[in-house]
Structure formats: structure tokens, C-alpha cells
Amino acid sequence: MTNHDVAVLGVGMHEWGKWGRPFVTYGVAAARAALADAGVEWSDVGFIAGGETVRNGYGGFVAGSTFAQALGWNGARVATCYAACASGSAALEAARTRILAGLCDVALVVGADTTPKGFLAPTSGERWDDPDWLRFRLVGATNPTYFGLYARRRMDRFGATSADFAQVKVKNARHGLHNPNARYRKEVTAEEIAASPVVADPLHLLDICATSDGGAAIVVSSMDYARRIGQANPVRIRAISTVTPSYPNTVLDLPLLSTDAAGVVPVPALSYRASIAAAAYEESGLGPEDMSLAEVYDLSTALELDWYEDIGLCGEGEAEKLLADGATTIGGRVPVNTSGGLASFGEAVPAQALAQVCEITWQLRGAAGPRQVEGASAGITANQGLFGHGSSVLLTK
Amino acid sequence: MSTAAVPMIEGWFTTGDQPALLGRRCLVCGTTAFPPTLRSCPNPGCSSDDLEEVALSRRGRIWSYTDARYQPPPPYVPSTDPYEPFAIAAVELAEERLVVLGQVAAGYGLDDLKVGGSAELVVETLEVRDGIERLIWRWRPVTETQEVAQ
């Protein structure tokens, strides 16, 4: 079997928060941290890929070159990738494939965002052909609307309760307590969650992730290059999945007002979310049982439970039990969101998929400090965003 | 003041006593889709661009539901001041088996909804602008007793 590994030479982040500064400042800080961590000079980087940020005008639409110019033009090849919440992984995949094709030794991948207050809203103007605009105009459907729909299904199908959902937040807040890059570093109690206002029934404000500013960056290279610069045993990327849905997609996904029809073409065995991780497992030759930890996209507390099932940690309807048994808490069988997850970070869209990879990398190096998973040898990330985008990155020691 | 009534968006649904969503059906493979802005058959095994307009099932099962406790940002336009929360349902159409999102009909709330319950399409006023009622599709929960009575 051909070896498709690439080396993670360096990772870096700008801490998450809410300052409203230009996103480039966060991206450059993260990039410099990743380059320093890698021991690689910016002048040696042959390819730079940026996760696109869509709410920040011209600079955000051309993120790759914006970061390249801010670091100082060095002649590197460039790409800018939009894949909603998976933008960072799409940029990472562009870097990986260029390295594996032998066209580049070392690449820098950067994602950064600065977000407005409150609900994420669509681009302004009269946009009658834009599904992201229409869902607000015709129905008033925000992102939490969809999170509420998914949460309600867990309740009515599996008997999940608001108390179950709250325990996800309690766990993730505890995990994020000692993460210097997390925006929220404070324990949260089930009572506080229950007392926070309902935003989209059954979800309370503290069940739903905030929107944040932040930046993350990764330096990747060929395994040969890693050896040449003295990194004999780097963390390696074994697989990146950026699959689109398979028709018919019968789960209502953001930002759409409807699903595909199940009437004519048979529904695929795996839902879209499950197919994202399945492709990463298949590409790596590893399975859920090999994972020491996972970083999944907890846009809401209830959604983290969906992910347990979608990445194969347990069967359908068993996620509440897995959580209650402590399996996904640090110290358990397969800790989930050791970083503190979106619950502790808030979402900085083009940076978030890369932040997940940063966390797994630190864990596999044994460098995660108080939140370290003992003996971590393999980890997987998973996320899903608008317009049929999602990603999963699988890493091993 | 006399008011005219027009659909909020042209060509997506019919009005009248028995309103229905309008979809597109592929003349080659029979696949149905909504919304009707589709230009090509969404079935990956079919390359047809030959789609006909079709009225979709008016009934379905509630796939899930939620509500909007806080006023959504523009381009949502609140119909009341102060803002009043409303329920939202996603309903799987009986025949086509595709799920369509919509607000829940006026006068109905979370207590009237359950996953797997029945719902029926209605058309109601979303907003009044320049003296013109703008109509939208909504989902009205149907209780089992009502179903039996019909």
C-alpha cells in the first residue's frame, strides 16, 4: 500500500476571544507560532493555503494571499479554500496533495476569523437565489434553528434529556479549563445551563457555541523533509476526508430549506455526517477502536452526542450512556474534545478545523499539559458546515 | 383599506383552499425535488434537464421541530413589535419523502408538535408591506382525532 503520510512539523494558534481586530493579525500570529514550532523559516515555505473567511470583505475572500503578503511575499505558490466549517481542512488537503505529488517539500496552512456579535447572518442585500439568505427571509431559520431540530430528534427518538445535553457542556468546560488558547476557561454547572435562556427549543444559550475571533496554523511537509531537518518521528497525517454528501441526503442540513427525496434512489447506508469520518478511517486503514481521542464539532451540546455515533465511538442511541459512563471525559476510554471544544472556544469558522488538528497534534506529542490523554497514539477530528461541506483528519504518532 | 395578497416568493407554492408546495419532477427518472428553482435532475445517475412542475403532498410527518425565542437577524422581518417567538417544523412529505422546513401555523406552538406527528400545509400572511399581504407556506399540526374525522 502506498504511503500517503505527511508530517505535522509545527502547529500554532492565536488564542480565541472577541476583540474585533482584523483577522489577519490572528492568522499571522498563529502562522509565526507554527513556523517557530516547526523550526522552519518562512522563506523555505513553498506553498501557502488559507481558509477563506467570508464576512470580512476583500481580504477574507483571498485569505491565502492576504496571509502571504502579511508575512512578506516570498514567492510561494498559493491557494484559498472555502468549505465553510471545513475550510481549514480543505486548505490542509490542498497542501497535503501538493506535497504527496512531490511538487512541494513544506507548506503553511492558515485560518483566522473575526466574527460579528450575535447570530451569524447572511450577506446583506436582496439575494433571492441564495439559500443562506432565503432561510432567514422566508422562515427566520438561524443556525440554532437547525441545532434545535437535531437535538429534538435525539429526545424524541432516543429519550435524551436536557440534563444529558448539559453534561456535554459541563465536561467540555472542565476540559478547556487549562487550555491557554480557549476563550472560556471556567467551570459551568448543569444548573447554570438550565437557568440560561432557551434560544431554540430544547437548547439553552449555554448549549450553543458562541462565535469567536481566533487563528490557527499548521506547517506540514513530506516525511523526507521532516527527516532532513531532524524530525525523525513527527506526528503524521494519515488521512483527510473532505467528502460531499451522497444522494439522497435525507438529513436537513444548513442552510437549506429542504432535503433530497428518499422516494426514487435508495438512501445510502451512512448519513452524510457518518460518511465524513468513514472516509478518513478507510483512507488510513484504521478504525474507531484505534482512536485514543477525538475532536468533534460541538456547535451544540446535543450535536456532540450525534458525533459520538457518527464517528463510530458507539451505536445509534448510545451516546448519552457513553457520556454518562465517563468514556469521553479525559481519563476515560476515548476522550472527546480535550481542547474544551467549541463550548470553550466559540466558533472561528476558517480556523476551527485547523484548531482541532492542533489539539490532536499536541496530544500525540504528549504536550497537552493538564489535559493530556495518557498514551495517546491516534486521534480523529470531525466537523460539518454549510453547503455540503465537512471534514475529518486522522493523525497518528 | 383593501389589501392584495401575493406569495412571498413566486412559483414556490400555490394558494387557495388546498395550497401545495411546487416542486420539480424529472421526466426521465421520476425524482422529485424542492425548491422549484432546480434546473437539472439531482439524481447523480441521471443527466436529465427535463423537469416538470409538480404539486407536492400537502401532508407529512414531523421530522423535527424547534422555535425561535430571539428575533432572527435581517433579512428576517418581524411581523410584530415587540417580537413574538414562533415555532418551526421540518416535515417529511408523505409521498415524495423529502423534508421541508417552515414556520408553524399561527396559533400553534411547541406543545402541539411531536416527532412523527402529522402536519398539513397551509398558506398564511408572513408580513404586510406597502399594503400588500405577503404569503408564505406554514405547517399546521394535525391531531389524530382530526385525521379520523376526515
Interface residues (C-beta under 8 A of the other chain):
Chain A: G118 F119 A121 P122 S124 E126 R127 W128 D129 W133 L134 R135 F136 R137 L138 V139 G140 A141 T142 P144 T145 G148 L149 Y150 A151 R152 R153 D156 R157 P197 V198 V199 A200 D201 P202 L203 Y247 P248 T250 L252 L256 L257 S258 T259 D260 A261 A262 G263 V264 V265
Chain B: M8 I9 C29 G30 T31 T32 A33 F34 P35 T37 P42 N43 P44 G45 W63 S64 Y65 T66 D67 A68 R69 Y70 P72 P73 P74 P75 Y76 V77 F86 I88 A90 E95 E96 R97 L98 V99 V100 L101 G102 Q103 L110 K114 V115 G116 L126 I136
